Amino acid sequence: MSPVVPVLPPQAPRTGSRLGRWFGRTLLRLGGWRVTGQFPDLPKMVIIVAPHSSGWDAYWGLAAKLAMGLDIAFMAKAELFRGPLGWLLRWFGGIPVDRGAPGGIVEQSAARVRESGNIWFLLAPEGTRRRVERWKPGFWKIARLAGVPVFCAAFHYPGKTIVLDQLVETTEDYDADMVRIRALYRPHIGKNRDTL
């Protein structure tokens, strides 16, 4: 039987237990999902994942995180952090974000990445499950301010695959970088739509 998740590189931030990894792999296998590709061996990076078209993305993403024993920090809307779900999301690495007050979020996130010895910081660049014409530039700004590359991962629902794709070194030209990055997502289809 082929593995449902790749082996993490040495510098990947790790967390969890053998039981947690077994549970995550079991969830992925039961759903018919797998993770393909490899993460780069870097201590810090910004990871983006798209298309984000369904609440199921979080379920399969967290199952993959558990299965790999990966410690990833991610942002999610503050409303999700109320009650017991908030405790669980924080345990999984979630950081609540007030989307109504965006000032300072990029700077705070970049500082967190810069000051951490080992952190992989995940965002959904679309910023919503609805189709958008332009992705939010926050991930690009965080990567630039923190001096780290962007790693592209994708949900591909037809193949029940989370694709670990490519590492992108950003430049000073946001528009050119976005053309390159968006092209990587062209083949991938989310649960309810593609990325274009």
KEVO-710520 format. One record per residue (C-alpha): residue number from 1; residue in one letter; x, y, z. Coordinates in pm, 1 decimal. Example, Ala and Ser with C-alpha at 12.3 -4.5 7.8 and 13.67 -1.06 7.14 Angstrom:
! KEVO-710520
vexpa seq 1&type A&px 1230.0&py -450.0&pz 780.0
vexpa seq 2&type S&px 1367.0&py -106.0&pz 714.0
! end
This chain:
! KEVO-710520
vexpa seq 1&type M&px 0.0&py 0.0&pz 0.0
vexpa seq 2&type S&px 142.8&py 339.9&pz -96.4
vexpa seq 3&type P&px 180.1&py 601.8&pz 177.6
vexpa seq 4&type V&px -97.8&py 860.3&pz 208.1
vexpa seq 5&type V&px 148.3&py 1132.1&pz 316.6
vexpa seq 6&type P&px 514.2&py 1206.5&pz 237.2
vexpa seq 7&type V&px 796.8&py 1192.0&pz 488.0
vexpa seq 8&type L&px 878.1&py 1535.0&pz 632.2
vexpa seq 9&type P&px 1220.5&py 1687.1&pz 563.0
vexpa seq 10&type P&px 1459.5&py 1735.9&pz 859.3
vexpa seq 11&type Q&px 1388.6&py 2109.7&pz 912.1
vexpa seq 12&type A&px 1008.7&py 2076.0&pz 907.4
vexpa seq 13&type P&px 841.8&py 2194.4&pz 1229.2
vexpa seq 14&type R&px 697.5&py 1888.1&pz 1401.1
vexpa seq 15&type T&px 430.9&py 1817.4&pz 1657.1
vexpa seq 16&type G&px 195.6&py 1539.3&pz 1757.1
vexpa seq 17&type S&px 232.2&py 1179.8&pz 1850.4
vexpa seq 18&type R&px 235.5&py 839.3&pz 1689.4
vexpa seq 19&type L&px -135.0&py 806.0&pz 1777.3
vexpa seq 20&type G&px -212.5&py 1145.1&pz 1619.5
vexpa seq 21&type R&px -28.6&py 1051.3&pz 1299.7
vexpa seq 22&type W&px -214.1&py 718.6&pz 1284.6
vexpa seq 23&type F&px -547.2&py 897.3&pz 1337.3
vexpa seq 24&type G&px -474.6&py 1153.3&pz 1062.0
vexpa seq 25&type R&px -367.6&py 881.4&pz 817.9
vexpa seq 26&type T&px -677.2&py 679.0&pz 901.7
vexpa seq 27&type L&px -902.4&py 978.7&pz 829.7
vexpa seq 28&type L&px -730.6&py 1036.5&pz 495.7
vexpa seq 29&type R&px -750.5&py 667.9&pz 398.3
vexpa seq 30&type L&px -1118.0&py 642.7&pz 493.3
vexpa seq 31&type G&px -1190.6&py 947.4&pz 276.8
vexpa seq 32&type G&px -975.6&py 820.6&pz -9.6
vexpa seq 33&type W&px -739.5&py 1119.9&pz 23.2
vexpa seq 34&type R&px -361.0&py 1140.7&pz -4.8
vexpa seq 35&type V&px -86.3&py 1403.1&pz -6.2
vexpa seq 36&type T&px 147.9&py 1405.6&pz -306.5
vexpa seq 37&type G&px 477.4&py 1583.3&pz -363.1
vexpa seq 38&type Q&px 736.0&py 1693.9&pz -109.1
vexpa seq 39&type F&px 791.2&py 1989.4&pz 118.8
vexpa seq 40&type P&px 1121.6&py 2175.5&pz 79.2
vexpa seq 41&type D&px 1371.6&py 2136.7&pz 361.2
vexpa seq 42&type L&px 1342.5&py 2488.6&pz 506.7
vexpa seq 43&type P&px 1294.9&py 2610.9&pz 863.4
vexpa seq 44&type K&px 1064.5&py 2899.4&pz 762.0
vexpa seq 45&type M&px 822.8&py 2968.5&pz 479.5
vexpa seq 46&type V&px 477.7&py 3094.9&pz 396.4
vexpa seq 47&type I&px 253.1&py 2821.1&pz 258.2
vexpa seq 48&type I&px -50.3&py 2907.6&pz 49.2
vexpa seq 49&type V&px -326.6&py 2663.9&pz -33.5
vexpa seq 50&type A&px -601.4&py 2701.5&pz -293.5
vexpa seq 51&type P&px -864.3&py 2661.8&pz -419.0
vexpa seq 52&type H&px -1043.7&py 2717.9&pz -89.3
vexpa seq 53&type S&px -1403.6&py 2651.8&pz -187.0
vexpa seq 54&type S&px -1548.8&py 2445.8&pz 97.2
vexpa seq 55&type G&px -1543.1&py 2397.4&pz 472.4
vexpa seq 56&type W&px -1421.9&py 2044.0&pz 394.3
vexpa seq 57&type D&px -1083.2&py 2194.8&pz 301.7
vexpa seq 58&type A&px -1013.1&py 2255.8&pz 670.7
vexpa seq 59&type Y&px -1112.1&py 1898.6&pz 759.8
vexpa seq 60&type W&px -883.6&py 1736.2&pz 500.5
vexpa seq 61&type G&px -606.3&py 1987.6&pz 566.6
vexpa seq 62&type L&px -611.5&py 1920.2&pz 941.5
vexpa seq 63&type A&px -621.4&py 1544.2&pz 878.3
vexpa seq 64&type A&px -310.3&py 1579.7&pz 659.5
vexpa seq 65&type K&px -140.4&py 1796.5&pz 923.6
vexpa seq 66&type L&px -207.7&py 1530.6&pz 1188.0
vexpa seq 67&type A&px -100.6&py 1248.5&pz 955.6
vexpa seq 68&type M&px 236.4&py 1409.6&pz 889.2
vexpa seq 69&type G&px 292.7&py 1528.0&pz 1245.7
vexpa seq 70&type L&px 341.4&py 1875.8&pz 1103.8
vexpa seq 71&type D&px 334.6&py 2192.0&pz 1314.9
vexpa seq 72&type I&px 184.0&py 2462.3&pz 1092.7
vexpa seq 73&type A&px 57.5&py 2800.5&pz 1207.5
vexpa seq 74&type F&px -250.8&py 2921.1&pz 1019.5
vexpa seq 75&type M&px -489.2&py 3213.4&pz 1026.9
vexpa seq 76&type A&px -865.7&py 3175.1&pz 1040.7
vexpa seq 77&type K&px -1153.4&py 3414.4&pz 1097.2
vexpa seq 78&type A&px -1194.0&py 3509.4&pz 1462.0
vexpa seq 79&type E&px -1557.1&py 3393.4&pz 1470.0
vexpa seq 80&type L&px -1439.2&py 3030.4&pz 1447.3
vexpa seq 81&type F&px -1243.8&py 3061.4&pz 1773.5
vexpa seq 82&type R&px -1548.0&py 3094.1&pz 2000.9
vexpa seq 83&type G&px -1622.3&py 2813.8&pz 2244.9
vexpa seq 84&type P&px -1464.3&py 2467.7&pz 2236.6
vexpa seq 85&type L&px -1385.9&py 2492.4&pz 1864.8
vexpa seq 86&type G&px -1155.3&py 2785.4&pz 1945.1
vexpa seq 87&type W&px -950.9&py 2576.2&pz 2186.9
vexpa seq 88&type L&px -921.4&py 2299.8&pz 1926.9
vexpa seq 89&type L&px -820.0&py 2540.1&pz 1649.1
vexpa seq 90&type R&px -553.6&py 2699.8&pz 1870.4
vexpa seq 91&type W&px -423.4&py 2351.7&pz 1958.0
vexpa seq 92&type F&px -393.4&py 2280.2&pz 1584.4
vexpa seq 93&type G&px -192.1&py 2602.8&pz 1533.7
vexpa seq 94&type G&px -473.8&py 2844.6&pz 1453.3
vexpa seq 95&type I&px -436.7&py 3218.4&pz 1497.8
vexpa seq 96&type P&px -763.7&py 3417.8&pz 1511.1
vexpa seq 97&type V&px -788.7&py 3710.9&pz 1270.3
vexpa seq 98&type D&px -1042.3&py 3992.2&pz 1286.6
vexpa seq 99&type R&px -1111.1&py 4041.7&pz 917.4
vexpa seq 100&type G&px -1295.7&py 4365.2&pz 990.9
vexpa seq 101&type A&px -975.0&py 4525.7&pz 1122.3
vexpa seq 102&type P&px -699.6&py 4425.4&pz 878.4
vexpa seq 103&type G&px -450.4&py 4695.8&pz 980.9
vexpa seq 104&type G&px -140.5&py 4545.6&pz 1133.4
vexpa seq 105&type I&px -216.0&py 4179.4&pz 1058.8
vexpa seq 106&type V&px 49.8&py 4155.2&pz 787.7
vexpa seq 107&type E&px 315.0&py 4323.5&pz 1001.0
vexpa seq 108&type Q&px 231.5&py 4111.5&pz 1307.8
vexpa seq 109&type S&px 237.0&py 3791.5&pz 1102.8
vexpa seq 110&type A&px 567.6&py 3879.8&pz 934.9
vexpa seq 111&type A&px 721.7&py 3960.5&pz 1274.5
vexpa seq 112&type R&px 601.4&py 3625.6&pz 1408.0
vexpa seq 113&type V&px 769.4&py 3445.5&pz 1116.0
vexpa seq 114&type R&px 1092.0&py 3649.3&pz 1147.2
vexpa seq 115&type E&px 1120.0&py 3596.1&pz 1523.2
vexpa seq 116&type S&px 1044.1&py 3223.9&pz 1519.4
vexpa seq 117&type G&px 1330.1&py 2982.0&pz 1482.3
vexpa seq 118&type N&px 1120.6&py 2733.3&pz 1291.3
vexpa seq 119&type I&px 775.2&py 2816.1&pz 1148.4
vexpa seq 120&type W&px 566.1&py 2727.6&pz 848.3
vexpa seq 121&type F&px 284.0&py 2981.7&pz 816.8
vexpa seq 122&type L&px -22.4&py 2879.4&pz 612.2
vexpa seq 123&type L&px -282.4&py 3103.8&pz 445.7
vexpa seq 124&type A&px -563.5&py 3071.3&pz 192.5
vexpa seq 125&type P&px -484.4&py 3357.1&pz -49.6
vexpa seq 126&type E&px -842.7&py 3381.5&pz -173.0
vexpa seq 127&type G&px -947.4&py 3486.6&pz 177.5
vexpa seq 128&type T&px -1292.6&py 3334.1&pz 134.5
vexpa seq 129&type R&px -1464.6&py 3023.5&pz -2.0
vexpa seq 130&type R&px -1635.4&py 3231.9&pz -273.7
vexpa seq 131&type R&px -1476.2&py 3283.9&pz -613.5
vexpa seq 132&type V&px -1262.8&py 3599.0&pz -623.6
vexpa seq 133&type E&px -1095.3&py 3766.3&pz -919.3
vexpa seq 134&type R&px -795.5&py 3891.1&pz -719.4
vexpa seq 135&type W&px -627.2&py 3708.7&pz -435.3
vexpa seq 136&type K&px -548.8&py 3901.3&pz -118.6
vexpa seq 137&type P&px -183.3&py 4013.7&pz -122.6
vexpa seq 138&type G&px -128.6&py 3943.8&pz 249.1
vexpa seq 139&type F&px 65.2&py 3620.0&pz 194.7
vexpa seq 140&type W&px 300.5&py 3792.4&pz -50.4
vexpa seq 141&type K&px 354.7&py 4087.1&pz 185.7
vexpa seq 142&type I&px 419.9&py 3856.5&pz 482.1
vexpa seq 143&type A&px 673.4&py 3656.0&pz 281.2
vexpa seq 144&type R&px 848.5&py 3973.6&pz 158.5
vexpa seq 145&type L&px 860.7&py 4136.4&pz 503.6
vexpa seq 146&type A&px 977.6&py 3815.2&pz 670.6
vexpa seq 147&type G&px 1232.5&py 3737.1&pz 396.6
vexpa seq 148&type V&px 1099.2&py 3386.5&pz 330.8
vexpa seq 149&type P&px 975.9&py 3207.0&pz 17.1
vexpa seq 150&type V&px 619.8&py 3104.2&pz -64.8
vexpa seq 151&type F&px 537.1&py 2735.3&pz -100.4
vexpa seq 152&type C&px 232.4&py 2646.6&pz -312.0
vexpa seq 153&type A&px -2.9&py 2364.9&pz -209.7
vexpa seq 154&type A&px -338.8&py 2282.7&pz -365.7
vexpa seq 155&type F&px -658.6&py 2090.8&pz -306.1
vexpa seq 156&type H&px -753.8&py 1878.5&pz -605.9
vexpa seq 157&type Y&px -1090.4&py 1724.2&pz -526.8
vexpa seq 158&type P&px -1134.6&py 1513.9&pz -845.0
vexpa seq 159&type G&px -826.8&py 1311.7&pz -743.0
vexpa seq 160&type K&px -883.8&py 1354.5&pz -365.8
vexpa seq 161&type T&px -532.3&py 1490.1&pz -345.3
vexpa seq 162&type I&px -353.3&py 1761.0&pz -152.9
vexpa seq 163&type V&px -73.0&py 1857.8&pz -389.1
vexpa seq 164&type L&px 257.8&py 1987.5&pz -252.8
vexpa seq 165&type D&px 370.1&py 2179.9&pz -557.8
vexpa seq 166&type Q&px 646.6&py 2439.6&pz -583.3
vexpa seq 167&type L&px 854.4&py 2685.0&pz -387.9
vexpa seq 168&type V&px 840.3&py 3041.0&pz -522.4
vexpa seq 169&type E&px 1095.1&py 3309.1&pz -440.2
vexpa seq 170&type T&px 905.8&py 3636.7&pz -453.5
vexpa seq 171&type T&px 1038.9&py 3948.3&pz -624.1
vexpa seq 172&type E&px 959.2&py 4317.8&pz -583.6
vexpa seq 173&type D&px 702.9&py 4283.2&pz -865.0
vexpa seq 174&type Y&px 378.6&py 4165.5&pz -702.1
vexpa seq 175&type D&px 184.4&py 4146.1&pz -1029.9
vexpa seq 176&type A&px 448.8&py 3932.8&pz -1202.3
vexpa seq 177&type D&px 474.9&py 3705.0&pz -899.4
vexpa seq 178&type M&px 97.2&py 3659.8&pz -895.6
vexpa seq 179&type V&px 92.7&py 3562.3&pz -1263.6
vexpa seq 180&type R&px 352.8&py 3291.5&pz -1191.4
vexpa seq 181&type I&px 178.7&py 3170.1&pz -876.5
vexpa seq 182&type R&px -174.8&py 3167.6&pz -1018.5
vexpa seq 183&type A&px -50.6&py 2963.5&pz -1317.2
vexpa seq 184&type L&px 58.1&py 2686.5&pz -1077.8
vexpa seq 185&type Y&px -302.4&py 2653.5&pz -956.8
vexpa seq 186&type R&px -466.3&py 2639.3&pz -1299.9
vexpa seq 187&type P&px -489.9&py 2254.3&pz -1308.6
vexpa seq 188&type H&px -643.5&py 2220.4&pz -959.8
vexpa seq 189&type I&px -1014.2&py 2201.6&pz -884.4
vexpa seq 190&type G&px -1166.8&py 2252.4&pz -541.9
vexpa seq 191&type K&px -1482.2&py 2094.2&pz -409.2
vexpa seq 192&type N&px -1703.8&py 2369.4&pz -552.1
vexpa seq 193&type R&px -1486.8&py 2546.5&pz -810.0
vexpa seq 194&type D&px -1143.5&py 2601.0&pz -958.2
vexpa seq 195&type T&px -913.7&py 2896.7&pz -878.7
vexpa seq 196&type L&px -960.4&py 3108.1&pz -1193.2
! end
